[in-house]
Amino acid sequence: MFVLFEDAGKFLAGRVLSETDSSAQVELDSGKRVKAKGANILLKFEKPQPQELLREAQALAADIDLDLAWEFAPEEEFGFADLARDYYSAQATVAQQAAALLRLFEAPHYFRRAGKGRFRKASAEILQQALAAIEKKKQVQAQIGAWAAELATGSCPPAIREQLYRILFKPDKNAPEYKAVVEASRSTHEAPLALLQKAGAITSPYQFHWKRFLLEYFPKGTGFPPVAAPPIKEELPLANVQAFSVDDSSTTEIDDALSVQGLGTGTVTVGIHIAAPGLAIATGAPLDQVARQRLSTVYMPGHKITMLPDDVVQAYTLLEGRDCPAVSLYVQLDEASLEVKASETRLERVPIAVNLRHDQLDAHLPQAWLEDATVPGPDVPEPAQRFRAELSFLFRLAKQLKAQREIVRGKPETFNRPDYNFRVPGAGDDGPQGDETVEITVRRRGAPLDLMVAEAMILANSTWGQWLAEIGVPAIYRSQASLAPGVKVRMGTKALPHAGIGVKSYAWSTSPLRRYTDLVNQWQIIAAARHGRTAALAAPFKPKDAELFSIISAFDAAYSAYNGHQATMERYWTLKYLQQQGVRELEATVFKEGLARADAVPLVLPVLGADLPRGARVRVRLGEIDLITLDVTGTVTERLDSAAEAAVSAEDDTDEETVAGPIAIAVDVTDTPEEEAGAAPAAANT
């Protein structure tokens, strides 16, 4: 005797070897023996042979008209054999009964299962809905196939073009557009990115990088909700100073300004004045939520995404000709020795006399003019001439502060490689389109104006950080345990030393318009200025506040991502510059096996034939530039120096640099004085 039975959703047939009331031992055609539960045995038969029965049943099942079977089926529950007798004849064969079983089982939209071999037909309404869904699925599958075929022939369907960046970077794997790309990729044996490039889906490499970043970090766009800048309600005293700021011409978020009083008296007071949005924006307020969501201004050549709306920035920025609310640190110094005597923090209005722009002044501000009052400076612009004495004192102070920090660091700060300025003329308010002519110029590292501002901001951040720690007010600190390779800057709530800068503690507080950590610390400083040693009870963030750790975690992640995007876009514009200038060869310096750094542009690239010592100078012939992957390779064609010169160059070039990913982007992981001078966040030159 043979039986047909169900096993784990499959129908099997075989010869019965033994049988009890509850089960049977069955031998399959393969010779395998299995145990079939009695409840799972659906048919018993003497002929035909089991495999012949299954083959015949499958063939018959394919011909059963489901619509007709559904019409024949009774309203109440029924068995498959009952339907076979209604559909075929009262003498339905075993093969026909088995065919009915198979057909019913594979059509749950027509017949729902009610038990082993038992079914109940679906209602007309449910059946129509199911059939409509099946038809829709067929149409979608047909559309996927058509799109995939179109992609394979080198053309991109509009629907896929519209979803391009989501497909590549944040795909919905159930979306038909994504499935079409996967299907086409499999059929053509090409990676999705290469496939879409060939199909013409990516029309702008710049937009490829830009929209990828937006999709990840600004999926709802870069616009702001309707929020207004709240006024500062408290009456602030007017400071008896004339302050000036030093920034780039493109800077709108003017966070800091400086003043000098008492020259020639023996005691000089340097004022470090920081824009004070913290006096108006309350924690938890709508503007705070906006700032906390963004956490930092995002910088890139030709464009930036500000942390706060522009009208809010303009309400608090230290604009010349205004008396601006500020949190001021006054540092008293001995005029001769420059020894710090005392410091004081005030909340006040500060008259801003002028906004100096270092890109307009650096080339006209000789160091000798700052160091010696008898040196003429006919080319020095009038605003700098007016503040010559103050600038000279600040420059002298900056050099001393730097020297003191270097003693703590244990080694001098070296600026062996230049910084670069990227300018994209013609970029609109929404940023460049990617085809503009880019200008890359060298910015001298450690220029006098930069040094003055950087050292003043380091002084403020370290002084405020130490003060908050002494009176028990928590803050967000940056620390670095040592200058050993691989020891990174950490963020935390403890006032720990910062070995890289050379200070006892360091709390970012001088850029509250462009960094959320600085705004948080400003709230704490304001509380300290108002309440002194009882400020810990009045400050928005209390000791061991879990909220501070949440802010640190979010800021760290966002700031790293923003710096990474800046590095990506700087590399894009560097490669674009090489294309626009027709540069096919350049001089470079080997800094790691197989890698070289260009001498005249901010570019690190892999090179063939660079099995030379670190510091060796070479001429490199460039290969093809890929603006999508940001790849370019080079081949060493000539060595330009001697082994002795290379050894000296390698010894001087001590800055750490990491290269990662297919586009070889190097990201600086340390704080730099340039950051403190109000420059864009330090994304390393690549």
C-alpha positions in Angstrom: 0.0 0.0 0.0 1.1 3.6 -0.8 0.3 6.8 1.0 0.4 10.5 0.1 1.3 12.7 3.2 2.3 16.2 4.1 5.7 16.8 5.7 6.8 20.4 6.7 4.6 22.0 4.0 5.6 19.5 1.3 3.7 16.6 -0.2 5.5 13.2 -0.3 4.4 9.8 -1.4 5.9 6.4 -0.6 5.4 2.7 0.3 4.1 1.8 3.7 6.4 -0.5 5.6 4.5 -0.6 8.9 1.6 1.2 10.4 0.0 1.9 13.8 -3.0 3.8 14.8 -1.0 7.1 15.1 1.7 6.8 12.4 3.3 4.9 9.6 6.8 4.0 8.6 7.1 5.0 4.9 9.8 4.3 2.4 10.2 7.0 -0.3 11.3 6.4 -3.8 14.8 7.5 -2.9 15.0 4.7 -0.4 14.9 7.0 2.5 12.6 5.9 5.4 10.5 8.5 7.2 7.9 8.5 9.9 4.5 10.0 8.8 2.0 11.0 11.5 -1.5 9.5 10.9 -3.0 13.0 10.9 -0.7 14.0 8.0 -1.6 11.0 5.8 -4.1 12.4 3.2 -4.4 9.6 0.7 -4.0 5.8 0.7 -3.8 4.0 -2.7 -2.6 0.8 -4.3 -1.7 2.2 -7.7 0.0 3.9 -9.5 3.5 4.0 -8.1 4.1 7.0 -5.7 6.4 9.0 -8.0 4.1 8.4 -11.0 1.2 9.6 -9.0 3.0 12.9 -8.0 4.0 13.5 -11.7 0.5 13.0 -12.9 -1.1 15.0 -10.1 1.2 18.0 -10.8 0.4 17.9 -14.5 -3.3 17.8 -13.8 -3.1 20.5 -11.1 -1.7 23.0 -13.6 -4.9 22.6 -15.7 -7.4 23.2 -12.9 -9.2 26.5 -13.5 -9.2 28.2 -10.1 -12.1 30.5 -10.9 -14.2 27.5 -11.9 -13.1 25.5 -8.9 -14.0 28.4 -6.6 -17.5 28.5 -8.2 -17.9 24.7 -7.6 -16.7 24.8 -4.1 -19.3 24.7 -1.3 -19.6 27.6 1.1 -18.9 25.5 4.1 -15.6 23.7 4.9 -14.7 20.9 2.5 -12.0 18.4 1.8 -9.9 18.2 -1.3 -11.4 14.9 -2.4 -14.9 16.5 -2.3 -13.8 19.2 -4.6 -12.1 16.7 -7.0 -15.4 14.8 -7.2 -17.3 18.1 -7.9 -14.7 19.3 -10.5 -14.0 16.0 -12.3 -16.6 13.4 -11.6 -18.0 11.3 -8.8 -15.4 8.7 -9.6 -12.4 11.1 -9.4 -9.2 9.1 -9.6 -6.5 9.1 -7.0 -4.4 11.3 -9.3 -7.2 13.8 -9.8 -7.8 13.9 -6.0 -4.1 14.5 -5.5 -4.2 17.2 -8.2 -7.0 19.0 -6.4 -5.0 18.9 -3.2 -1.9 20.4 -4.8 -4.0 23.1 -6.6 -5.9 24.1 -3.5 -2.8 24.2 -1.4 -1.0 26.6 -3.7 -3.9 29.0 -4.0 -4.5 30.5 -0.6 -6.0 33.6 -2.1 -8.9 31.4 -3.4 -9.0 28.9 -0.6 -7.8 29.3 2.9 -6.6 26.2 4.8 -8.9 24.9 7.5 -6.9 21.8 8.6 -5.0 18.9 7.0 -6.5 18.5 3.6 -9.4 20.8 4.6 -10.2 24.1 3.0 -12.8 27.0 3.0 -13.2 29.2 0.0 -12.5 32.9 0.4 -15.3 35.5 0.1 -15.8 37.2 -3.2 -14.6 40.5 -1.7 -11.4 39.1 -0.3 -10.7 37.2 -3.5 -11.0 40.3 -5.6 -8.6 42.2 -3.4 -6.2 39.3 -3.5 -6.4 39.0 -7.3 -5.9 42.8 -7.6 -2.8 42.6 -5.4 -1.4 39.7 -7.4 -2.0 41.6 -10.6 -0.3 44.7 -9.2 2.7 42.6 -8.1 3.0 41.2 -11.6 2.9 44.7 -13.1 5.6 45.8 -10.6 7.7 42.8 -11.5 7.3 43.5 -15.2 8.3 47.2 -14.5 11.3 46.0 -12.6 12.3 43.9 -15.5 11.8 46.7 -18.0 13.8 49.1 -15.9 16.6 46.6 -15.5 16.7 45.9 -19.2 16.9 49.7 -19.9 19.8 50.1 -17.4 21.6 47.2 -18.9 21.5 48.9 -22.3 23.0 52.1 -20.9 20.0 54.2 -20.3 18.6 55.3 -16.9 14.8 55.4 -16.4 13.5 58.7 -15.0 12.0 56.9 -11.9 15.5 55.5 -11.0 17.1 58.9 -11.7 14.7 60.5 -9.2 15.6 57.9 -6.5 19.3 57.7 -7.4 20.9 58.9 -4.1 18.5 57.0 -2.0 19.1 53.8 -4.0 22.9 54.2 -3.6 23.2 55.4 0.0 20.0 54.7 1.9 18.0 52.1 -0.1 14.6 50.7 0.6 15.4 47.2 -0.5 11.7 46.5 -1.2 11.4 49.4 -3.6 11.1 48.4 -7.3 13.7 51.0 -8.3 16.3 49.4 -6.0 15.3 45.9 -7.2 15.7 47.0 -10.8 19.3 48.2 -10.1 20.1 45.0 -8.4 18.7 42.9 -11.2 20.6 44.9 -13.8 23.8 44.8 -11.8 23.5 41.0 -11.6 22.8 40.6 -15.3 25.6 42.9 -16.4 28.1 41.8 -13.7 28.8 45.4 -12.9 28.8 47.2 -9.6 25.7 49.4 -9.1 27.7 52.7 -9.1 29.5 51.8 -12.3 26.3 50.6 -13.9 24.5 53.9 -13.0 27.4 56.0 -14.2 27.4 54.2 -17.6 23.6 54.7 -17.8 24.1 58.5 -17.4 22.2 58.6 -14.0 25.0 60.7 -12.4 25.2 63.9 -14.3 27.3 65.9 -11.7 30.0 64.4 -9.5 29.7 67.5 -7.2 26.0 66.8 -6.7 26.8 63.1 -6.1 28.9 64.0 -3.1 26.7 66.9 -1.9 23.4 65.0 -2.1 25.0 62.0 -0.5 25.9 64.1 2.5 22.5 65.8 2.6 20.7 62.5 2.5 22.7 61.2 5.5 22.7 64.3 7.7 20.1 66.7 6.4 17.4 64.4 4.9 14.7 67.1 5.5 16.9 69.8 3.8 19.0 72.6 5.2 16.3 75.1 5.8 15.3 76.2 9.3 11.8 76.2 11.0 10.3 79.6 11.6 12.2 80.8 14.7 13.0 84.3 15.8 16.1 85.6 17.7 14.9 86.4 21.3 16.1 89.7 22.7 18.5 89.9 25.6 16.3 91.3 28.3 18.7 92.1 31.0 20.4 95.6 31.2 24.0 95.1 30.4 26.7 97.7 31.2 28.6 99.3 28.3 32.3 98.3 28.3 34.8 101.2 28.1 36.7 99.6 25.3 37.1 99.8 21.5 37.2 96.2 20.3 38.1 94.7 17.0 37.6 91.3 15.4 39.8 89.4 13.0 38.2 87.0 10.6 38.0 85.9 7.0 36.0 88.1 4.6 33.4 85.3 4.2 32.8 85.0 7.9 29.3 86.0 9.0 29.4 84.3 12.4 31.8 86.7 14.2 32.1 85.1 17.5 35.1 86.9 19.0 36.8 90.3 19.3 39.7 91.7 21.2 40.5 94.9 23.0 43.6 96.3 24.8 43.6 98.9 27.6 46.4 100.5 29.7 49.3 100.5 27.2 52.2 102.5 28.7 50.9 102.2 32.3 52.8 99.1 33.3 49.6 97.0 33.6 47.7 96.1 30.4 44.3 94.6 30.3 43.4 92.4 27.3 39.7 91.9 26.7 38.6 88.7 24.9 35.0 89.4 24.0 32.7 86.5 22.9 29.3 86.9 21.2 26.6 86.0 23.8 23.7 84.1 22.3 23.6 82.3 25.6 22.2 85.5 27.2 19.1 85.2 25.0 18.6 81.6 24.0 17.3 79.4 26.8 18.0 75.7 27.2 15.1 73.7 25.8 13.8 76.7 23.8 13.1 76.3 20.0 16.4 77.9 19.0 18.2 75.6 21.4 16.6 72.6 19.8 17.6 73.9 16.3 21.2 74.3 17.4 21.3 71.0 19.2 20.0 69.2 16.2 22.7 70.6 14.0 25.5 70.9 16.6 27.9 72.8 14.4 28.2 74.9 11.3 29.2 72.7 8.3 32.0 74.2 6.2 33.1 73.4 2.6 34.6 75.4 -0.3 32.1 78.0 -1.6 29.4 77.1 0.9 28.4 76.5 4.5 25.4 75.2 6.4 25.1 77.3 9.5 24.2 76.0 13.0 21.7 78.9 13.5 19.5 80.8 11.0 21.2 83.8 9.4 18.9 86.3 11.0 19.6 84.8 14.4 23.4 85.0 13.8 23.1 88.6 12.7 21.3 89.4 15.9 24.2 88.3 18.1 27.3 88.5 15.8 30.0 91.1 16.8 29.4 93.4 13.9 31.4 96.6 13.6 29.6 99.8 14.6 27.4 98.2 17.2 27.4 97.8 20.9 27.2 94.0 21.1 26.2 91.8 24.0 29.2 89.7 25.0 30.7 87.5 27.6 34.1 89.1 28.2 37.3 87.8 29.8 39.6 90.5 31.0 43.2 89.4 31.6 45.5 91.8 33.5 49.2 91.5 32.5 52.4 93.0 33.5 53.3 95.1 30.5 57.0 94.3 30.7 57.1 90.7 31.6 53.6 89.8 30.2 53.0 87.8 33.4 49.3 87.2 34.1 48.2 89.0 37.3 44.4 88.4 37.4 41.4 87.7 35.2 37.8 88.6 35.4 34.6 87.6 33.5 31.9 90.2 32.8 28.5 90.2 31.0 28.3 93.5 29.1 27.8 95.3 25.8 31.0 95.8 23.9 31.5 98.5 21.2 32.9 96.9 18.1 35.1 99.5 16.3 36.0 97.4 13.2 35.9 93.9 11.8 39.4 93.3 10.4 39.7 90.7 7.6 42.9 88.8 7.7 42.7 87.8 4.0 42.8 91.5 3.1 45.6 92.3 5.7 48.0 89.4 5.9 49.9 90.3 2.8 50.2 94.0 4.0 51.0 93.4 7.6 54.8 92.7 7.9 56.0 91.2 11.1 58.6 93.9 11.5 55.9 96.5 11.5 54.3 94.8 14.5 57.5 94.3 16.4 59.0 97.8 15.9 57.0 101.0 16.2 59.6 102.9 14.1 59.2 100.7 11.1 57.0 102.4 8.5 54.1 100.6 7.0 52.8 102.7 4.1 50.9 99.7 2.6 49.2 98.7 5.8 45.4 99.5 5.5 44.0 102.2 7.7 42.0 100.0 10.2 45.2 98.2 11.1 47.1 101.4 11.3 44.6 102.7 13.8 45.1 99.7 16.1 48.9 99.4 15.5 49.8 99.7 19.2 47.2 97.1 20.3 48.1 94.7 17.5 51.8 95.0 18.4 51.1 94.2 22.0 48.9 91.3 21.1 51.5 89.9 18.8 54.2 90.1 21.5 51.8 88.5 23.9 50.8 85.8 21.4 54.5 84.8 20.9 55.0 84.5 24.6 51.9 82.5 25.2 52.9 80.2 22.4 56.3 79.7 23.8 54.9 78.9 27.2 52.6 76.3 25.8 55.4 74.7 23.9 57.3 74.3 27.1 54.3 72.4 28.5 54.0 70.4 25.2 57.6 69.4 25.4 58.2 70.3 21.8 57.5 73.3 19.5 54.5 73.6 17.3 55.8 73.3 13.8 54.0 74.5 10.7 55.9 72.7 8.0 53.0 72.4 5.5 50.9 75.3 4.3 47.2 75.7 4.7 45.1 76.3 1.6 42.2 78.6 0.9 39.6 77.5 -1.5 37.6 80.1 -3.3 34.7 79.3 -5.7 33.7 82.6 -7.5 30.2 82.5 -8.8 28.8 80.1 -6.2 25.3 81.1 -5.4 23.5 81.3 -2.1 22.7 77.6 -2.3 26.4 76.7 -2.9 28.4 75.8 -6.0 27.1 73.6 -8.8 30.4 71.9 -9.3 31.6 73.3 -12.6 32.8 76.7 -11.3 36.4 77.7 -11.7 38.0 77.1 -8.4 40.9 79.2 -6.9 43.3 77.6 -4.5 45.8 79.8 -2.7 48.3 79.2 0.1 47.5 80.7 3.5 50.5 81.1 5.7 50.3 79.1 8.9 51.1 81.1 12.0 50.6 84.5 10.3 50.6 87.3 12.9 46.9 88.0 12.9 46.1 84.3 13.1 48.6 83.8 15.9 47.1 86.7 17.9 43.6 85.5 17.7 44.5 81.8 18.2 46.5 82.5 21.4 43.8 84.8 22.8 41.1 82.1 22.2 43.3 79.4 23.7 43.9 81.7 26.7 40.1 82.2 27.1 39.2 78.5 26.7 41.8 77.4 29.1 41.1 80.1 31.7 37.4 79.6 31.6 37.8 75.8 31.7 40.0 76.0 34.8 37.8 78.5 36.5 34.6 76.4 36.0 36.4 73.4 37.4 37.6 75.3 40.5 34.1 76.5 41.4 32.5 73.1 40.7 30.5 74.1 37.5 30.5 71.2 35.0 31.5 71.9 31.4 32.5 70.1 28.2 36.2 69.7 28.0 38.7 68.6 25.3 41.7 66.7 26.5 44.6 64.8 25.2 46.7 62.5 27.4 49.9 62.8 25.5 51.5 63.6 22.1 52.3 60.0 21.5 51.2 58.7 18.1 47.6 57.5 18.1 46.6 59.4 21.2 43.5 61.3 20.1 41.7 64.3 21.5 38.8 63.2 23.8 35.7 65.1 24.9 34.4 64.8 28.5 33.2 66.6 31.6 36.5 66.5 33.5 39.1 69.3 33.4 42.0 67.2 32.2 45.2 68.4 30.5 45.4 68.9 26.7 48.9 67.8 25.8 48.5 68.8 22.1 47.8 72.5 23.0 49.9 72.5 26.2 47.3 73.7 28.8 46.0 72.3 32.1 42.4 72.2 30.9 40.6 73.3 27.8 36.8 74.0 27.3 35.7 75.2 23.9 33.8 78.4 24.7 34.7 81.0 22.1 32.5 80.0 19.1 28.9 79.8 20.5 27.5 80.9 17.1 28.9 77.9 15.3 29.5 75.1 17.8 26.9 73.8 20.2 29.5 72.7 22.8 30.6 76.4 23.0 27.0 77.5 23.5 26.6 74.9 26.3 29.8 76.1 28.0 28.7 79.7 27.6 25.6 79.0 29.5 27.7 77.6 32.3 30.1 80.6 32.2 27.2 83.0 32.4 25.9 81.2 35.5 29.4 81.4 37.0 29.7 85.1 36.2 26.3 85.8 37.9 26.6 83.5 40.9 30.3 82.8 41.5 31.0 79.8 43.8 27.3 79.0 44.1 26.9 78.8 40.3 26.7 75.0 40.3 23.2 75.2 41.7 22.1 77.8 39.2 23.8 76.6 36.0 21.6 74.9 33.4 23.7 71.7 33.6 24.4 70.2 37.0 27.3 68.0 38.1 27.1 64.5 36.6 24.3 65.6 34.3 23.6 62.8 31.9 22.5 65.4 29.4 26.1 66.6 29.0 27.2 63.1 28.0 24.4 62.9 25.5 25.5 66.2 24.0 29.2 65.1 23.9 28.3 61.9 22.1 26.1 63.6 19.5 28.6 66.5 18.9 31.5 64.1 18.5 29.7 62.1 15.8 28.4 65.2 13.9 31.6 67.1 14.1 33.6 64.2 12.7 31.1 63.7 9.9 31.1 67.4 9.0 34.9 67.5 9.0 34.9 64.4 6.8 32.5 66.1 4.3 34.7 69.2 4.3 37.7 67.1 3.5 35.7 65.3 0.7 34.7 68.6 -0.9 38.2 70.0 -0.6 39.5 67.0 -2.4 36.9 67.3 -5.1 37.8 70.9 -5.7 41.5 70.1 -5.7 41.0 67.4 -8.4 38.8 69.8 -10.3 41.5 72.4 -10.1 44.1 70.0 -11.6 41.7 69.3 -14.4 40.9 73.0 -15.0 44.6 74.0 -14.9 45.6 71.1 -17.2 48.1 69.9 -14.6 49.5 66.5 -15.7 52.7 66.5 -13.6 53.4 67.9 -10.1 56.2 67.8 -7.5 55.5 65.9 -4.3 57.1 64.5 -1.2 56.9 60.9 -0.1 55.5 60.6 3.3 54.6 56.9 3.5 55.3 53.8 1.4 53.3 54.2 -1.8 51.9 57.6 -0.9 53.0 61.1 -1.7 51.9 64.6 -0.8 51.8 67.3 -3.5 54.0 70.3 -2.8 51.8 73.0 -4.4 48.2 71.8 -3.9 46.4 70.0 -0.9 46.6 66.5 -2.3 47.7 63.1 -1.1 47.8 60.4 -3.7 49.0 56.8 -4.2 52.0 56.7 -6.5 53.8 53.9 -8.3 57.6 53.8 -7.9 57.5 55.6 -4.5 59.6 52.9 -2.8 61.7 55.8 -1.6 62.5 57.0 1.9 60.0 59.3 3.7 60.8 62.9 2.9 62.1 62.2 -0.7 61.0 64.8 -3.2 59.8 63.5 -6.5 58.1 64.4 -9.8 54.9 62.6 -10.3 52.9 62.1 -13.6 49.2 62.0 -12.9 46.9 59.3 -14.1 43.2 59.7 -14.8 41.1 61.7 -12.3 37.8 60.2 -11.2 35.6 62.9 -9.6 33.1 60.3 -8.3 35.4 58.1 -6.3 37.8 61.1 -5.9 40.7 58.8 -7.0 43.8 59.8 -8.8 47.0 57.9 -9.0 50.5 58.9 -10.0 53.8 57.5 -11.3 57.2 58.7 -10.1 59.1 59.9 -13.1 62.1 61.6 -11.4 63.7 62.1 -8.0 64.4 65.7 -7.2 66.6 65.6 -4.1 69.4 63.7 -2.5 69.1 61.1 0.3 70.5 63.6 2.8 67.9 66.2 1.9 65.2 63.6 2.2 66.3 62.7 5.7 66.1 66.3 6.9 62.7 66.7 5.2 61.3 63.6 6.9 62.6 64.8 10.3 60.8 68.1 9.9 57.6 66.6 8.6 56.3 65.2 11.9 52.5 66.0 11.7 50.4 62.9 11.9 48.2 62.1 9.0 45.9 59.2 8.3 44.6 58.0 4.9 41.5 55.9 4.7 38.9 54.7 2.3 38.9 54.6 -1.5 39.3 58.4 -1.8 42.3 58.6 0.5 41.0 61.4 2.7 43.1 62.5 5.6 41.3 63.8 8.6 43.1 65.7 11.4 42.2 64.4 14.8 43.9 67.1 16.9 42.9 70.6 17.8 44.9 73.3 16.0 45.6 77.0 16.7 44.0 77.7 13.3 40.6 76.5 14.7 40.9 78.9 17.6 41.6 81.7 15.2 38.0 81.5 13.9 38.9 79.4 10.8 36.7 76.6 9.5 37.0 73.4 11.5 40.3 71.7 10.8 39.7 69.1 8.1 43.2 68.0 7.1 44.6 69.0 3.7 44.4 66.1 1.4 
